[in-house]
């Protein structure tokens, strides 16, 4: 979804916006506030979210695959992000965690746009603008005929070129205008944002390996209760943070698997005002607790807890730089495979996944939840956003870098003859308009899904 547009014409700017798809293997939402799963990205987001921020759309795709086999991830199974994050209700949490999430998103946008900018600048191509954020300008300065600005909403960015700027004093036939450069030069500029994000993702993983190590999880039976809301049904009936729910209404939970948390969620949601019998493990002792879910605004049951698979996390640290590079490479390719596989599943099951598309508000909410759970998880959150931004941007769609590349390839196939300028602008403008409308819709919808908004309503 679009979250920023350049004031420059579509054909002469590279912009970044955002969208997020949170999906699971079923078509229904995974949990309903306040019965939501808490993300533990230290339990490895590496297999968890397949996020994508695309330019000009920052896209965030989350695939519901709870575990990946050791063949993909040599350091053990990883907890899927979707097993922990609430979908139908987003909780922004503390202001500090929101700032951390915004910081991660902004850094990724800056890296992407810096790729475009440097590829142009180093080739001597004229650049007129470099912006972080969108909307009203908060601060700006000019250097070497380039306007650098910070804008009000840090969820996008763009690099502007003066190719079709009526206020530019550069002659239209200047060989250093982007539109006048050879095909290869333009391909380098357009694809540089993708390359920058791929490199940044690798460096993030490498830094994670060196600083905190790679998380590896060991799974145990049951569902963990990390937190219980005061005055909720769970608190009233005797559940405590740290409890492990071993069964519900006699249904035993095996070791954590793809459906263990959702099975418990489904039972709770289907039982408003009806007693639910939970077998709970607390400090090595097992006993049963009857919990009566309250009735939610939509008629489903809620007990006011956060849930996550019952796992124990350890860290694998490299012994030397060579091993660190090996760990990084294996993790990087594992994440990349998961991103590509998620994209494939999105297209193969589009009718089921389309309703799961969310926007930049959801990205910030998810990132804040990640930061609040464990700051270490932000490493993989950032790495996956970078990889998804790279992959999504290569799609040959209008308003994406891949769309611009497709137009250049059409020009090459026509023997160097460009499509009429009006046709190119009509194609790109229509794509941007559609993304704008989608973005506006998703921002409104995701905002209404925020926990504090739902409580107000």
C-alpha positions as CSV (number, residue, x, y, z in Angstrom):
1,X,0.0,0.0,0.0
2,X,1.1,3.5,-0.8
3,X,2.4,5.7,1.9
4,X,4.4,8.2,0.0
5,X,4.6,9.9,-3.4
6,X,7.1,12.1,-4.9
7,X,6.0,15.5,-6.2
8,X,7.9,14.6,-9.3
9,X,6.3,12.9,-12.2
10,X,5.9,9.2,-11.9
11,X,8.4,8.5,-14.6
12,X,11.1,10.5,-12.9
13,X,11.1,9.4,-9.3
14,X,11.5,6.3,-7.2
15,X,9.3,6.1,-4.2
16,X,8.7,3.8,-1.2
17,X,5.4,3.0,0.4
18,X,4.1,0.3,2.5
19,X,1.7,-2.6,2.9
20,X,1.5,-5.7,5.0
21,X,-0.2,-9.0,4.5
22,X,-0.8,-11.0,7.6
23,X,-2.2,-14.4,6.7
24,X,-2.5,-17.8,8.1
25,X,-3.2,-21.1,6.5
26,X,-6.9,-20.7,7.2
27,X,-9.0,-17.9,5.9
28,X,-10.2,-16.7,9.2
29,X,-8.3,-14.3,11.6
30,X,-5.9,-16.1,13.9
31,X,-7.1,-14.5,17.1
32,X,-9.4,-11.8,18.4
33,X,-8.5,-9.1,20.9
34,X,-7.9,-9.4,23.7
35,X,-7.1,-13.0,23.2
36,X,-3.9,-12.5,21.2
37,X,-0.6,-14.1,20.6
38,X,2.5,-12.3,21.8
39,X,5.4,-12.2,19.3
40,X,8.7,-13.6,20.5
41,X,11.0,-12.8,17.6
42,X,14.0,-13.9,19.6
43,X,12.4,-17.2,19.1
44,X,13.3,-16.4,15.7
45,X,11.5,-14.4,13.3
46,X,13.7,-15.9,10.7
47,X,11.1,-18.3,9.5
48,X,8.3,-16.2,10.8
49,X,7.4,-13.2,8.9
50,X,7.9,-12.9,5.2
51,X,7.6,-9.1,5.1
52,X,7.9,-6.9,2.2
53,X,8.3,-3.2,1.9
54,X,8.3,-2.4,-1.8
55,X,9.3,0.6,-3.8
56,X,7.2,2.3,-4.6
57,X,5.3,0.1,-2.3
58,X,6.6,-1.1,0.9
59,X,4.8,-4.4,1.2
60,X,4.8,-6.6,4.1
61,X,3.8,-10.3,3.6
62,X,3.5,-12.6,6.4
63,X,3.3,-16.3,5.7
64,X,1.8,-18.6,8.3
65,X,4.4,-21.3,8.5
66,X,5.1,-22.1,12.0
67,X,8.1,-24.2,11.6
68,X,10.8,-24.8,9.0
69,X,12.7,-28.0,8.9
70,X,16.3,-28.2,9.8
71,X,17.2,-28.6,6.1
72,X,16.2,-25.1,5.5
73,X,17.3,-23.7,8.8
74,X,20.4,-25.6,10.0
75,X,20.1,-24.1,13.5
76,X,16.9,-25.7,14.4
77,X,13.2,-25.0,14.0
78,X,12.1,-21.4,14.2
79,X,8.9,-20.1,15.7
80,X,6.6,-18.4,13.1
81,X,5.9,-14.8,13.8
82,X,2.3,-15.4,12.9
83,X,1.9,-17.9,15.7
84,X,2.3,-15.0,18.1
85,X,0.9,-11.8,16.6
86,X,-2.7,-10.8,16.8
87,X,-4.3,-10.2,13.4
88,X,-7.8,-8.9,14.0
89,X,-6.6,-6.6,16.8
90,X,-3.3,-4.7,16.8
91,X,-1.7,-3.4,20.0
92,X,0.7,-0.6,19.6
93,X,2.0,-1.0,23.2
94,X,4.4,1.6,24.5
95,X,5.5,4.7,22.8
96,X,9.1,3.5,22.9
97,X,8.3,0.3,21.1
98,X,6.4,2.3,18.4
99,X,9.5,4.5,17.9
100,X,11.7,1.5,17.6
101,X,9.4,0.0,14.9
102,X,9.2,3.3,13.1
103,X,13.0,3.5,13.3
104,X,13.4,0.1,11.7
105,X,11.0,1.0,8.9
106,X,12.6,4.3,8.3
107,X,16.1,2.8,8.1
108,X,14.9,0.3,5.5
109,X,13.4,3.1,3.4
110,X,16.5,5.2,3.7
111,X,18.7,2.3,2.5
112,X,16.4,1.5,-0.4
113,X,16.3,5.1,-1.6
114,X,20.0,5.5,-1.0
115,X,20.6,2.7,-3.4
116,X,18.7,4.5,-6.2
117,X,20.4,7.8,-5.2
118,X,24.0,6.5,-5.1
119,X,23.6,4.5,-8.4
120,X,22.5,7.7,-10.1
121,X,25.0,10.0,-8.4
122,X,28.0,7.8,-9.0
123,X,27.1,7.7,-12.7
124,X,26.8,11.4,-13.0
125,X,23.0,11.3,-13.4
126,X,21.2,14.4,-12.3
127,X,19.2,14.0,-9.0
128,X,16.9,16.7,-7.7
129,X,15.4,15.4,-4.5
130,X,16.0,12.9,-1.7
131,X,13.1,12.6,0.8
132,X,12.5,10.5,3.9
133,X,8.9,10.3,4.7
134,X,5.9,11.8,2.9
135,X,3.5,14.6,3.4
136,X,4.5,18.1,4.6
137,X,8.2,18.9,4.8
138,X,9.5,19.2,8.4
139,X,13.1,20.1,7.6
140,X,15.1,20.4,4.4
141,X,18.4,21.6,3.1
142,X,20.1,21.9,-0.3
143,X,23.5,20.5,-1.3
144,X,25.0,20.1,-4.8
145,X,21.6,21.0,-6.4
146,X,19.8,18.3,-4.5
147,X,17.0,19.0,-2.0
148,X,17.2,16.7,1.1
149,X,14.1,16.6,3.2
150,X,12.5,14.9,6.2
151,X,8.7,14.8,5.9
152,X,5.9,14.4,8.4
153,X,5.1,10.7,8.0
154,X,8.2,8.4,8.1
155,X,6.6,5.5,6.3
156,X,8.0,6.1,2.8
157,X,10.5,8.0,0.8
158,X,11.5,8.9,-2.7
159,X,14.4,10.0,-5.0
160,X,13.3,12.6,-7.5
161,X,14.9,13.3,-10.9
162,X,14.5,16.5,-12.8
163,X,13.8,14.8,-16.1
164,X,10.3,16.3,-16.6
165,X,10.4,19.0,-14.0
166,X,9.1,22.2,-15.7
167,X,11.0,24.3,-13.1
168,X,14.4,22.7,-13.9
169,X,16.9,24.7,-15.8
170,X,18.6,21.6,-17.2
171,X,18.2,21.3,-21.0
172,X,15.9,18.5,-22.0
173,X,18.5,17.0,-24.2
174,X,21.2,16.9,-21.4
175,X,22.9,13.5,-21.6
176,X,23.0,13.2,-17.8
177,X,19.2,13.2,-17.4
178,X,18.1,9.8,-16.4
179,X,15.7,9.5,-19.4
180,X,18.6,10.2,-21.8
181,X,21.0,7.7,-20.4
182,X,21.6,4.3,-22.0
183,X,19.4,1.4,-21.1
184,X,22.0,-0.3,-18.9
185,X,22.6,2.9,-16.9
186,X,18.9,3.2,-16.2
187,X,18.6,-0.5,-15.2
188,X,21.4,0.0,-12.7
189,X,19.6,3.0,-11.1
190,X,16.2,1.3,-10.9
191,X,17.5,-2.0,-9.6
192,X,19.9,-0.4,-7.1
193,X,17.3,0.0,-4.4
194,X,16.6,-3.8,-4.5
195,X,20.4,-4.5,-4.4
196,X,20.8,-2.2,-1.4
197,X,18.1,-3.9,0.6
198,X,19.5,-7.4,-0.1
199,X,22.9,-6.3,1.1
200,X,21.4,-4.6,4.1
201,X,19.5,-7.7,5.0
202,X,22.7,-9.8,4.9
203,X,24.6,-7.2,7.0
204,X,21.8,-7.2,9.6
205,X,21.9,-11.0,9.9
206,X,25.7,-10.9,10.1
207,X,25.6,-8.3,12.9
208,X,23.0,-10.4,14.7
209,X,25.2,-13.5,14.5
210,X,28.2,-11.6,15.9
211,X,26.3,-9.7,18.6
212,X,23.6,-11.9,20.0
213,X,23.8,-15.1,18.0
214,X,21.1,-17.0,16.2
215,X,18.1,-18.1,18.2
216,X,17.2,-21.8,18.3
217,X,14.1,-23.1,19.9
218,X,13.2,-26.4,21.6
219,X,9.5,-27.1,21.7
220,X,7.4,-28.5,24.6
221,X,3.7,-29.6,24.9
222,X,1.1,-27.0,25.6
223,X,0.5,-23.3,25.1
224,X,2.3,-20.7,27.1
225,X,0.5,-17.8,28.8
226,X,3.0,-14.9,28.8
227,X,0.6,-12.3,30.2
228,X,-2.9,-12.1,31.8
229,X,-4.8,-8.8,31.7
230,X,-6.1,-7.5,35.0
231,X,-9.8,-7.9,35.6
232,X,-10.2,-10.2,32.7
233,X,-11.9,-13.6,32.7
234,X,-8.6,-15.4,32.9
235,X,-7.5,-13.3,35.8
236,X,-10.8,-13.7,37.6
237,X,-10.8,-17.5,37.2
238,X,-7.2,-18.1,38.3
239,X,-4.8,-18.1,35.3
240,X,-1.4,-16.5,35.9
241,X,1.4,-15.3,33.6
242,X,3.8,-18.2,33.1
243,X,1.1,-20.9,33.2
244,X,1.2,-23.5,30.5
245,X,-2.2,-24.8,29.1
246,X,-1.8,-28.5,28.4
247,X,-5.4,-29.2,27.3
248,X,-8.8,-27.6,26.8
249,X,-12.0,-29.4,27.5
250,X,-10.0,-32.7,27.5
251,X,-8.3,-32.0,24.2
252,X,-4.6,-32.6,24.8
253,X,-2.0,-30.3,23.1
254,X,1.1,-32.2,21.8
255,X,4.4,-30.5,21.3
256,X,4.0,-27.1,19.6
257,X,2.8,-27.5,16.0
258,X,1.2,-25.4,13.3
259,X,-2.3,-25.4,14.9
260,X,-1.7,-25.7,18.6
261,X,-2.4,-22.0,19.5
262,X,-5.1,-21.6,17.0
263,X,-7.0,-24.6,18.4
264,X,-7.1,-23.1,21.8
265,X,-8.1,-19.7,20.4
266,X,-10.9,-21.3,18.4
267,X,-12.3,-23.1,21.5
268,X,-12.3,-19.8,23.5
269,X,-13.9,-17.8,20.7
270,X,-16.7,-20.4,20.3
271,X,-17.5,-20.5,24.1
272,X,-18.7,-17.0,25.2
273,X,-20.3,-17.3,28.7
274,X,-19.7,-21.1,28.7
275,X,-17.3,-22.8,31.1
276,X,-14.1,-24.0,29.5
277,X,-12.0,-26.6,31.3
278,X,-8.2,-26.0,31.1
279,X,-5.5,-28.3,32.3
280,X,-2.7,-26.1,33.5
281,X,0.9,-26.7,34.4
282,X,2.3,-24.3,37.0
283,X,5.7,-24.7,38.7
284,X,5.9,-28.3,37.9
285,X,2.3,-29.2,39.1
286,X,-0.7,-30.0,36.9
287,X,-4.3,-29.0,37.8
288,X,-7.5,-28.0,36.2
289,X,-9.1,-24.6,36.0
290,X,-12.5,-23.6,34.8
291,X,-12.6,-20.4,32.8
292,X,-15.7,-18.7,31.6
293,X,-14.9,-16.4,28.6
294,X,-16.5,-13.0,28.5
295,X,-18.5,-12.1,25.4
296,X,-16.7,-9.9,22.9
297,X,-18.3,-7.1,20.9
298,X,-18.6,-9.4,17.9
299,X,-20.2,-12.3,19.9
300,X,-17.0,-14.4,20.3
301,X,-15.4,-15.4,23.6
302,X,-12.5,-13.6,25.1
303,X,-10.5,-14.3,28.3
304,X,-7.9,-11.6,28.2
305,X,-4.6,-13.4,27.8
306,X,-1.6,-13.4,25.5
307,X,-0.6,-16.8,24.1
308,X,2.4,-18.2,22.4
309,X,3.7,-21.7,21.7
310,X,5.6,-23.3,24.6
311,X,9.2,-23.1,23.5
312,X,12.6,-22.6,25.1
313,X,15.1,-20.5,23.2
314,X,18.9,-20.7,23.2
315,X,21.4,-18.9,21.1
316,X,24.0,-20.3,18.8
317,X,27.2,-18.1,18.6
318,X,30.0,-18.5,16.0
319,X,33.5,-19.3,17.2
320,X,35.2,-17.2,14.6
321,X,34.6,-14.9,11.6
322,X,34.6,-17.8,9.2
323,X,31.8,-19.6,11.1
324,X,29.9,-16.3,11.4
325,X,29.9,-15.9,7.7
326,X,28.7,-19.5,7.3
327,X,25.9,-19.0,9.8
328,X,25.0,-15.8,8.1
329,X,24.9,-17.3,4.6
330,X,22.7,-20.2,5.7
331,X,20.3,-18.0,7.6
332,X,20.2,-15.5,4.7
333,X,19.3,-18.2,2.1
334,X,16.8,-19.7,4.5
335,X,15.0,-16.4,5.0
336,X,15.2,-15.7,1.2
337,X,13.6,-19.1,0.5
338,X,10.8,-18.4,2.9
339,X,10.1,-15.0,1.4
340,X,9.9,-16.4,-2.1
341,X,7.8,-19.3,-0.9
342,X,5.4,-16.9,0.8
343,X,5.0,-14.8,-2.3
344,X,4.3,-17.9,-4.3
345,X,1.6,-19.0,-1.8
346,X,0.1,-15.5,-2.0
347,X,-0.4,-15.8,-5.7
348,X,-1.5,-19.4,-5.7
349,X,-4.1,-18.7,-2.9
350,X,-4.9,-15.1,-3.7
351,X,-8.7,-15.4,-3.2
352,X,-8.0,-16.5,0.4
353,X,-5.1,-14.2,1.1
354,X,-6.4,-10.9,-0.4
355,X,-8.5,-10.1,2.6
356,X,-5.5,-10.4,4.8
357,X,-3.7,-7.4,3.2
358,X,-3.0,-4.7,5.8
359,X,-1.1,-1.5,5.7
360,X,1.7,0.6,7.3
361,X,-0.3,1.0,10.5
362,X,-0.2,-2.8,10.9
363,X,3.5,-2.9,10.1
364,X,4.2,-0.4,12.9
365,X,1.9,-2.3,15.3
366,X,3.6,-5.6,14.5
367,X,7.0,-4.0,14.8
368,X,6.1,-2.5,18.2
369,X,4.9,-5.8,19.4
370,X,8.2,-7.4,18.3
371,X,10.2,-4.6,20.0
372,X,8.2,-4.9,23.2
373,X,8.7,-8.7,23.4
374,X,12.4,-8.7,22.7
375,X,14.6,-6.2,21.0
376,X,16.7,-9.0,19.5
377,X,13.8,-9.9,17.4
378,X,14.1,-6.5,15.5
379,X,17.1,-7.9,13.8
380,X,15.2,-10.5,11.9
381,X,12.1,-8.3,11.6
382,X,14.4,-5.8,9.7
383,X,16.1,-8.5,7.7
384,X,12.8,-9.9,6.5
385,X,11.4,-6.5,5.7
386,X,14.4,-5.8,3.6
387,X,14.2,-9.1,1.7
388,X,10.5,-8.7,1.0
389,X,11.0,-5.2,-0.2
390,X,13.6,-6.5,-2.6
391,X,11.4,-9.4,-3.9
392,X,8.2,-7.4,-4.2
393,X,9.9,-4.6,-6.0
394,X,11.0,-6.8,-8.8
395,X,7.4,-7.7,-9.7
396,X,6.6,-6.2,-13.1
397,X,3.7,-4.1,-11.9
398,X,3.1,-0.4,-12.4
399,X,4.3,1.8,-9.5
400,X,7.0,-0.8,-8.6
401,X,10.6,-0.8,-9.6
402,X,9.9,-4.0,-11.5
403,X,7.3,-2.1,-13.5
404,X,9.9,0.5,-14.5
405,X,12.3,-2.3,-15.4
406,X,9.6,-3.9,-17.6
407,X,9.1,-0.6,-19.5
408,X,12.9,-0.4,-20.1
409,X,12.9,-4.0,-21.4
410,X,10.0,-3.2,-23.7
411,X,12.1,-0.3,-25.0
412,X,15.1,-2.7,-25.6
413,X,12.9,-5.1,-27.4
414,X,11.7,-2.3,-29.7
415,X,15.3,-1.6,-30.7
416,X,15.8,1.3,-28.3
417,X,12.5,3.1,-29.3
418,X,10.7,4.2,-26.2
419,X,7.0,4.0,-25.7
420,X,5.3,7.3,-26.1
421,X,5.7,9.4,-23.0
422,X,2.0,9.8,-22.5
423,X,1.6,6.0,-22.6
424,X,4.3,5.5,-20.0
425,X,2.9,8.1,-17.7
426,X,-0.6,6.7,-18.1
427,X,0.6,3.2,-17.1
428,X,2.6,4.4,-14.1
429,X,0.0,7.0,-13.0
430,X,-2.8,4.4,-13.0
431,X,-0.7,2.0,-10.9
432,X,0.1,4.8,-8.4
433,X,-3.5,5.8,-8.2
434,X,-4.6,2.2,-7.5
435,X,-2.0,1.8,-4.8
436,X,-3.0,5.2,-3.3
437,X,-6.6,4.1,-3.0
438,X,-5.6,0.7,-1.6
439,X,-3.3,2.4,0.8
440,X,-5.9,4.8,2.1
441,X,-8.4,1.9,2.6
442,X,-5.9,-0.2,4.4
443,X,-4.7,2.6,6.7
444,X,-8.3,3.3,7.8
445,X,-9.0,-0.4,8.3
446,X,-5.8,-1.1,10.2
447,X,-6.4,2.0,12.4
448,X,-9.8,0.8,13.3
449,X,-8.2,-2.6,14.2
450,X,-5.9,-1.0,16.8
451,X,-6.8,-2.2,20.3
452,X,-7.3,1.2,21.8
453,X,-9.5,2.3,18.9
454,X,-11.6,-0.9,19.3
455,X,-12.0,-0.2,23.0
456,X,-13.1,3.3,22.3
457,X,-15.7,2.0,19.8
